[in-house]
Amino acid sequence: MSNILEIKGLNQLYGESHTLWDVDLSIEQGSCLCLMGRNGVGKTTLLKTLMGLLPMKSGQLIFDGHDISKKSAETRPRVGIGYVPQGREIFGQLTVEENLKVGLTARADKSKKIPDRIFELFPVLAQMMNRRGGDLSGGQQQQLAIGRALALDPKLLILDEPNEGIQPNIVDEIGSIIRRLNKEEDLTVLLVEQKLPFARKVADQFRIMDKGVITAGSAIADLSDELIQKYLTV
């Protein structure tokens, strides 16, 4: 299988603080990779740098065969990267419909129609089209955030802690939907997740970050108690 994303020698600095150190990460087309690590090790920083929201000091980002290292943050969704940030960041004053239409603005085919499959995946959104995003529950807002990312018809879906502050039944639902998108529709997924049972359920690969460096990685079945103890337990 070919790699849809290759991160090569990525360095990132916050002021004087060196946050990411020569990060190399490749993701195979059609895989679901879980990026793991304790809080503050650089996972969200890596995703924000990948999306152009933070500047790179050095390195290279190759997505779908094209170098996007110098592309602006606005253009990265247009090349096919859907991003659901930590905390969801939906537009609370906009309706569900308006939030979903924001995702349409980045579509390569310029379609103005919200894809039916979003409502197949998240029926609750169809019932709440005229509700304001800020009036939804945390779980419903997360479904809306994922739906908005899917509206641009991405080749890669990036999810940063999608289960944070969400009730368990919605967590199960989101896990099933990620698996369905990945396995049935061949959508490549990059997931940051702290919950081990969820990661084992949905991912087929893992990478562990520690202090801004990728320290370990393999098939999810190889995630050993030793690695968990060393890098993941608090």
Secondary structure, DSSP 8 states (H G I E B T S, - for coil): --EEEEEEEEEEEETTEEEEEEEEEEEETT-EEEEE--TTSSHHHHHHHHTTSS--SEEEEEETTEE-TT--TTHHHHTTEEEE-TT----TTSBHHHHHHHHHTT-TT---S--HHHHHH-HHHHHTTTSBGGGS-HHHHHHHHHHHHHTT--SEEEEESTTTT--HHHHHHHHHHHHHHHHTS--EEEEE---HHHHHHH-SEEEEEETTEEEEEEEGGG--HHHIIIII--
